[in-house]
């Protein structure tokens, strides 16, 4: 679905492990900009090295922490904006037309983030080497106040991935 209105719900997901704790950095950034009235869903894996710290932070700030959830598709579908890694979840967010701020946490994610940004299908805020909390804060504030930009990101993301790849692969393999 295309996102057309203001942001009411943000999804934060940097993968299941997130060794550098970008999840925590994004949460600190969100708290610093004063996001009262927004619903914040945070998804982490059971093996996240900062799991207890993130759960406590979420409880203290009325964010909703989901550990090793089986509701990922539902949470993505409900979100109006995602903040996360520029890895394989990028394709899922695109398929759902979910506007996203992305950071590459590994070198193999950099081209995905930059490429989708070039297409207008996400807003890439840097890599683990170049991205900073300030970039996340500024990009989030910009998007929260710009429904047209959110719609454009949603539209371009949705047009990038049609969700039919499994059928094309099966057809090519003769399934």
Secondary structure, DSSP 8 states (H G I E B T S, - for coil): ----S---EEEEE--S--TT-HHHHHHHHHHHT--TT-EEEEEE-TT-TTHHHHHHHHHHTT-EEEES-S-HHHHHHH-SEEEEESSTHHHHHHHTT--EEEEESSHHHHHHHHHHHHHTSSEEEEETTT--HHHHHHHHHHHHT-HHHHHHHHHHHHHH--S-HHHHHHHHHT-
